[in-house]
Amino acid sequence: MHQFDPKQSDLEAGFEIGSDFERFDQKNDVFRRSWWDSRIQSEKTKLFYETYREPLKTFRKADGFTQKDYAFRNASWHVSDIFTELKQNQDRREGFSDEFSLYKDVAETQLNFASPEQAAKEIKHVAKAFGANRVGITQFDERWLYTKKFSDMSKQPKAQELPDGLTNVIVVAQAMDYDLIKTVPSALSGAATGLGYSHDAMVVLSIAQYIRNLGYNAIASMNDTALAIPLAIKAGLGEYGRNGLLITPDFGPRVRLGKVFTDMPLAPDKPIQFGVKAFCENCRKCSNSCPVSAIAKDEPTTKPHNESNIKGITKWTVDGEKCFSYWAAQNSDCSICIRVCPYNKDYSKWWNKLGIKLAATKLRRFMLWLDNKLKFGKRKQPKDWWKV
């Protein structure tokens, strides 16, 4: 396998990384800050987290925030929550602050493949059998690992726990439900997020254990350990969008990401380009629709809004403080920028497949006009989702 060249890899991925680049500390993630930073903490923040764990005593009259909306949302998180809470007495929140640790031992007999290309092909086949919607592979790059992890319980930094010798990262994307996302903002729409994470946990754990059964080390991960979007772009799953999210050709930004770190020899994928950057330069539906103006309307820049942004990369940067403040105020996660994105389509329809092709051409302005005309990003009334 060819030697990893970070500069060449950055060029292929369209990354502009300056000399002032600094790796990211997990404690500065806006969700981790909500556990220790008084500038983020509030009674609304406290209630936001409590509504995912404890039944509410009162409910809003607003459509989408009823008892059954919250009941469905919280149930969708249940599988993910089991893993997250299983070892909290050991100062671990697996999947969000810490990588997963529940595995059978690595097999003593190691299965050899004909080539890294064949191994990669089979891993993708197995990953999709486990339920992954998109799968890509990239080489291990320490720059995207958190310098330190952070404990939500002790509110103290923690050392990275990944073992040495992991050379590749398998990145999987789980699609979120299209109709649920259309009801954003609502507690009901939060079920799309919860289902994404619950499915993701099962998929990455299954992939990791399969690899361990073949005699190689593998560690499953979700929102913990490393920044997922740079790895996903390097693994060829999609491009970076103005909304600060991964845009995929199959589901737009409507995905949740998981990672499996492994020492299994695997051929890496190449980054892909299908016109997202050029389209986002013309489109500002996400930034114009954001209730708290957290999404950039201007050109990509290296300027961070606050410590929750990584330093030294030229890109569209989202203000996490503003974004999370709206989540807390709504008592549910917000995906308005996903709902209104012109790439958020049901691509089982041929006309939507045609639309994404138009977005990659000089007709992108026409595609944007058509998206507005047909009101693809219009909110669906949550009560209509419940009609059966």
C-alpha positions in Angstrom: 0.0 0.0 0.0 1.4 3.4 -0.8 2.7 5.6 2.0 0.2 8.2 3.3 1.0 11.8 2.2 -1.1 14.3 4.2 -0.5 17.2 1.8 -1.6 15.2 -1.2 -4.6 13.8 0.7 -5.6 17.4 1.7 -5.3 18.5 -1.9 -7.6 15.7 -3.1 -10.1 16.5 -0.4 -10.1 20.2 -1.1 -8.8 21.1 2.4 -7.0 24.4 2.9 -5.0 23.9 6.1 -2.7 26.7 7.2 0.4 26.8 9.3 -1.7 28.0 12.3 -3.7 24.7 12.3 -4.3 23.3 15.8 -5.8 20.0 16.6 -9.1 20.1 18.5 -9.6 19.4 22.2 -12.9 17.6 22.9 -13.7 19.8 25.9 -14.3 22.7 23.5 -17.0 20.8 21.6 -20.1 22.9 22.3 -21.9 19.9 23.8 -19.1 19.1 26.1 -18.9 22.8 27.1 -22.5 22.6 28.1 -21.4 20.4 31.0 -18.7 22.8 32.3 -18.8 26.2 30.7 -21.0 28.7 32.5 -21.3 30.7 29.3 -23.2 27.7 27.8 -24.9 26.3 30.9 -28.4 27.5 31.8 -31.7 26.2 33.2 -32.8 25.7 29.6 -29.7 23.6 29.0 -30.3 21.5 32.0 -33.9 20.9 31.0 -32.8 20.1 27.4 -30.8 17.1 28.6 -33.4 16.1 31.2 -36.1 15.8 28.6 -34.1 13.0 26.9 -33.8 11.0 30.2 -36.9 11.7 32.3 -40.6 11.9 31.4 -41.8 15.4 31.2 -44.4 16.5 33.8 -45.9 19.1 31.4 -45.9 19.4 27.7 -46.2 22.3 25.2 -49.4 22.7 23.3 -47.4 23.3 20.1 -47.7 20.7 17.4 -44.7 18.4 17.4 -44.0 18.8 21.2 -46.7 16.6 22.6 -46.2 13.7 25.0 -46.3 11.2 22.2 -43.7 13.3 20.2 -41.3 13.2 23.1 -42.1 9.6 23.8 -41.2 8.6 20.2 -38.1 10.8 20.2 -36.7 9.4 23.4 -37.5 5.8 22.5 -35.5 6.3 19.3 -32.5 7.1 21.4 -32.9 4.1 23.7 -30.4 1.7 22.0 -27.7 4.4 21.8 -28.4 5.4 25.4 -27.9 1.9 26.7 -24.3 1.9 25.4 -23.7 5.5 26.5 -24.9 4.9 30.1 -23.7 1.3 30.5 -20.3 2.3 32.0 -21.0 5.7 33.5 -19.9 4.4 36.9 -16.5 3.9 35.2 -16.4 7.5 34.0 -17.3 6.5 30.4 -20.0 7.7 28.1 -19.5 5.4 25.1 -20.3 6.8 21.7 -20.2 10.4 22.7 -17.2 11.0 25.0 -15.5 7.6 24.7 -15.1 5.0 22.0 -16.9 1.6 22.5 -15.3 -1.0 24.6 -17.6 -4.1 24.5 -16.0 -6.7 22.3 -15.0 -10.3 22.1 -11.2 -10.8 22.0 -9.3 -10.5 18.8 -9.0 -14.0 17.2 -5.6 -15.6 17.4 -5.7 -16.8 13.8 -5.5 -13.9 11.3 -7.2 -14.2 8.0 -5.1 -13.0 5.0 -6.8 -11.4 2.0 -5.5 -11.5 -1.6 -5.0 -7.7 -1.5 -6.0 -4.6 0.5 -8.4 -3.8 -2.4 -10.1 -7.2 -1.9 -10.3 -6.7 1.8 -11.8 -3.2 1.4 -14.4 -4.6 -1.0 -15.4 -7.3 1.4 -15.5 -5.0 4.4 -17.9 -2.6 2.6 -20.1 -5.6 1.6 -20.3 -6.7 5.2 -20.9 -3.2 6.5 -23.8 -2.7 4.2 -25.2 -6.1 5.3 -25.1 -4.8 8.9 -27.1 -1.8 7.7 -24.6 0.9 6.8 -26.0 3.2 4.1 -22.7 4.5 2.9 -19.2 3.2 3.6 -15.8 4.6 2.9 -12.2 4.0 4.0 -9.4 6.5 4.7 -6.0 6.2 6.2 -5.5 7.0 9.9 -4.6 10.7 10.3 -3.8 11.9 13.8 -4.7 15.5 13.0 -8.4 14.7 13.3 -8.1 12.9 16.7 -9.0 15.0 19.7 -5.8 16.1 21.6 -7.6 15.0 24.7 -11.0 13.6 25.5 -13.3 15.1 28.1 -15.4 13.5 30.9 -19.0 14.8 31.2 -19.1 13.3 34.7 -15.9 14.4 36.3 -15.6 17.4 34.0 -11.9 16.6 33.6 -9.8 15.9 30.5 -9.0 12.3 29.6 -6.2 10.8 27.6 -6.8 9.2 24.2 -7.3 5.4 24.6 -6.8 4.3 21.0 -4.1 1.6 20.8 -1.0 2.2 18.6 -0.8 0.6 15.2 -4.3 1.5 13.9 -3.6 2.4 10.2 -7.1 2.8 8.7 -10.5 4.3 9.5 -13.7 2.9 8.1 -16.4 5.6 8.0 -20.1 4.8 7.7 -23.0 7.1 7.1 -26.5 6.3 8.4 -29.4 8.0 6.7 -31.9 9.8 8.8 -35.6 9.5 8.0 -36.7 12.0 5.3 -40.3 12.5 6.5 -39.3 13.0 10.1 -36.7 15.6 9.1 -39.4 17.4 7.2 -41.1 18.1 10.6 -38.2 20.2 11.9 -38.2 22.0 14.3 -40.1 19.6 16.6 -39.4 17.0 19.3 -40.9 14.5 16.8 -38.1 15.3 14.3 -35.5 14.4 17.0 -36.5 10.8 16.5 -34.7 10.9 13.1 -31.5 11.8 15.0 -32.0 9.2 17.7 -32.7 6.4 15.2 -29.6 7.5 13.3 -27.4 7.1 16.4 -29.0 3.9 17.6 -28.6 2.3 14.2 -25.0 3.7 14.0 -24.1 2.1 17.3 -25.2 -1.3 16.1 -23.5 -1.0 12.8 -20.1 0.1 13.9 -20.0 -2.4 16.8 -20.9 -5.2 14.4 -18.2 -4.1 11.9 -15.6 -3.9 14.6 -16.4 -7.3 16.0 -16.3 -8.8 12.5 -12.8 -7.5 12.0 -11.7 -8.7 15.4 -13.1 -12.1 14.5 -10.7 -12.1 11.5 -7.7 -11.5 13.7 -7.3 -7.8 13.4 -7.8 -5.0 16.0 -10.8 -2.7 15.6 -12.3 0.0 17.7 -15.8 1.3 17.1 -16.6 5.0 17.5 -19.4 7.5 17.0 -19.2 11.2 18.1 -16.2 10.4 20.3 -12.4 10.2 19.8 -12.1 12.1 16.5 -13.7 14.7 14.2 -15.9 12.6 11.9 -16.5 15.0 9.0 -12.9 15.4 7.8 -12.5 11.6 7.9 -15.8 11.1 6.0 -14.7 13.5 3.3 -11.3 11.8 3.0 -13.1 8.4 2.8 -15.1 9.6 -0.2 -18.5 9.8 1.4 -19.3 13.4 0.3 -18.3 17.1 0.4 -18.4 19.8 2.9 -21.4 22.2 2.8 -22.1 25.8 3.9 -24.1 24.4 6.8 -20.9 22.8 8.2 -22.2 19.3 7.5 -21.2 16.5 5.2 -23.3 16.5 2.0 -23.6 13.0 0.5 -24.8 12.2 -3.1 -27.4 9.8 -1.7 -29.0 11.6 1.2 -27.6 15.1 1.1 -26.8 16.3 4.7 -29.3 13.9 6.2 -26.8 11.4 7.7 -25.1 10.5 11.0 -21.6 9.3 11.0 -19.7 6.5 12.7 -16.1 5.3 12.5 -14.1 2.1 13.0 -10.4 2.4 13.6 -8.4 -0.7 12.6 -5.0 -2.2 11.7 -6.5 -4.3 9.0 -4.8 -3.6 5.6 -7.4 -1.8 3.5 -7.2 0.1 0.3 -8.3 3.7 0.9 -11.0 5.5 -1.1 -10.5 8.8 -2.8 -12.5 12.0 -2.0 -15.3 12.8 -4.3 -16.6 16.0 -5.9 -20.1 16.5 -7.3 -20.4 20.2 -7.3 -21.4 21.0 -3.7 -18.9 23.8 -3.1 -19.9 25.7 -6.2 -23.6 25.1 -5.4 -23.2 26.3 -1.8 -21.5 29.5 -3.0 -24.7 30.4 -4.8 -27.2 29.0 -2.2 -27.8 30.4 1.2 -31.0 28.6 2.1 -29.4 27.2 5.3 -27.9 30.4 6.5 -31.1 32.4 5.6 -33.3 29.9 7.4 -31.2 29.5 10.6 -33.3 31.2 13.4 -30.2 32.4 15.2 -27.9 33.2 12.3 -25.4 30.6 13.2 -24.5 29.7 9.6 -22.0 31.8 7.5 -23.5 33.8 4.7 -20.1 35.0 3.5 -17.1 33.3 2.0 -15.1 30.5 3.7 -12.6 31.9 6.3 -10.1 30.7 8.9 -11.7 33.0 11.5 -13.3 31.1 14.4 -16.5 32.3 16.1 -15.3 30.9 19.5 -13.3 28.0 21.0 -15.8 25.5 19.6 -14.3 26.0 16.2 -11.2 24.3 15.0 -8.3 26.7 14.1 -6.3 27.0 10.9 -8.7 25.6 8.2 -10.3 27.8 5.6 -14.0 26.8 5.5 -17.6 27.8 6.2 -17.8 27.8 10.0 -20.9 27.4 12.1 -21.3 29.3 15.4 -21.9 26.4 17.8 -22.9 28.6 20.7 -25.7 30.2 18.8 -26.8 26.9 17.3 -26.9 25.1 20.7 -28.7 28.0 22.3 -31.6 27.3 19.9 -31.6 23.6 20.6 -31.8 24.3 24.4 -34.7 26.8 23.8 -36.6 24.3 21.7 -36.0 21.4 24.1 -35.0 19.3 21.1 -32.2 19.2 18.5 -32.6 21.4 15.4 -32.1 20.3 11.8 -33.6 23.2 10.0 -30.4 23.6 7.9 -30.8 19.9 6.9 -34.5 20.2 6.1 -34.1 23.2 3.8 -30.9 22.1 2.0 -31.6 21.5 -1.7 -29.5 18.4 -1.4 -32.0 16.9 1.1 -34.1 14.9 -1.3 -35.5 11.4 -1.7 -33.0 10.1 -4.3 -35.1 7.0 -5.0 -37.0 9.4 -7.3 -35.5 9.8 -10.8 -36.3 13.5 -10.9 -34.3 14.2 -7.7 -31.4 12.2 -9.2 -31.6 14.6 -12.2 -31.7 17.6 -9.9 -28.4 16.6 -8.2 -26.8 16.3 -11.6 -28.0 19.8 -12.5 -26.6 21.1 -9.3 -23.1 20.1 -10.5 -23.4 22.1 -13.8 -23.8 25.7 -14.9 -27.5 25.1 -14.5 -27.1 25.1 -10.7 -29.0 28.4 -10.4 -31.9 26.9 -12.3 -31.9 23.9 -9.9 -31.9 26.3 -6.9 -34.8 28.2 -8.5 -36.7 25.0 -9.1 -36.1 23.8 -5.5 -37.6 27.1 -4.2 -40.5 26.9 -6.7 -41.4 23.4 -5.7 -41.0 24.2 -2.0 -38.9 21.1 -1.3 -37.7 22.5 2.1 -41.2 23.4 3.4 -41.9 22.2 6.9 -44.3 19.3 7.3 -46.8 19.6 10.1 -45.9 17.0 12.8 -49.6 16.1 13.2 -49.6 15.1 9.6 -46.8 12.6 10.2 -48.9 10.9 12.8 -51.8 10.3 10.3 -51.9 6.5 9.6 
